[in-house]
Amino acid sequence: MTKVLVVDDEPALLRAVRAALTARQYDVATVGTGQGAIDAIALGAPDVVVLDLGLPDIDGIEVCRRVREWSDVPIVVLSADGAEDRKVQALDEGADDYVTKPFSTAELLARIRVALRHRNHDAPAGDDAVLAVGDLEVDLARHAVTVADRNVDLTPKEFAFLALLARWPGRVLTHRTILQEVWGPEYGSESQYLRVYASQLRKKLDDDPARPRLVTEPGVGYRLVDPASDGG
């Protein structure tokens, strides 16, 4: 049974989330503090963590930072409405995804499923991998991209941008992460670059605006999804 640790200091929210997840056959543990979360992750080895950022003792972002020193457990953060800077901080410190309060059970379940897929399908090692996200394939060795067996001609920067997202399908990558990985460590705030390249990629991939594969997370970053999947 999949083990989920839910961390929040609101007892009513903990009860509601526990009931929703238990009804879907998850093994749920709950704690109300940051230190309790760190201890539970160390001792209980959950499969995924749902982590509120506004904890009474240790800030949720600091919890992410400390846990990432020794664990790769998927972390889905809960953030207050409008706290885009907090989402970005948490993702940059190692969180896998986020859900904005108030949230629906369906959205939380979808994010948990995506996070679990991250754990079960780690990014491939080496440059001989072919990354597949639905009918999109990114051949790292040949620097080739196809969509439904149609060749897509990309510039080197477009390819690097797409390949980075394809390594983590469904996972939101922040502007800063993408810029530093694709353009270099001296970059981090030039998000206008990403808007231009994302627009170019959508055109070349023939993205359907109603069911996009390259999804913008406003103020935060981008994620690549399979339009036919429930995880986006």
HELIX and SHEET records of a PDB file:
HELIX    1   1 PRO A   11  THR A   22  1                                  12    
HELIX    2   2 GLY A   34  GLY A   44  1                                  11    
HELIX    3   3 GLY A   60  VAL A   67  1                                   8    
HELIX    4   4 GLU A   84  ASP A   92  1                                   9    
HELIX    5   5 THR A  105  ASN A  120  1                                  16    
HELIX    6   6 PRO A  156  ARG A  167  1                                  12    
HELIX    7   7 HIS A  175  VAL A  182  1                                   8    
HELIX    8   8 SER A  191  LEU A  205  1                                  15    
SHEET    1   A 5 ASP A  27  VAL A  31  0                                        
SHEET    2   A 5 LYS A   3  VAL A   7  1                                        
SHEET    3   A 5 VAL A  48  ASP A  52  1                                        
SHEET    4   A 5 ILE A  75  SER A  79  1                                        
SHEET    5   A 5 ASP A  97  THR A 100  1                                        
SHEET    1   B 4 VAL A 130  VAL A 133  0                                        
SHEET    2   B 4 LEU A 136  ASP A 139 -1                                        
SHEET    3   B 4 ALA A 144  VAL A 147 -1                                        
SHEET    4   B 4 ARG A 150  VAL A 152 -1                                        
SHEET    1   C 3 LEU A 173  THR A 174  0                                        
SHEET    2   C 3 GLY A 221  LEU A 224 -1                                        
SHEET    3   C 3 LEU A 214  GLU A 217 -1                                        
END                                                                             
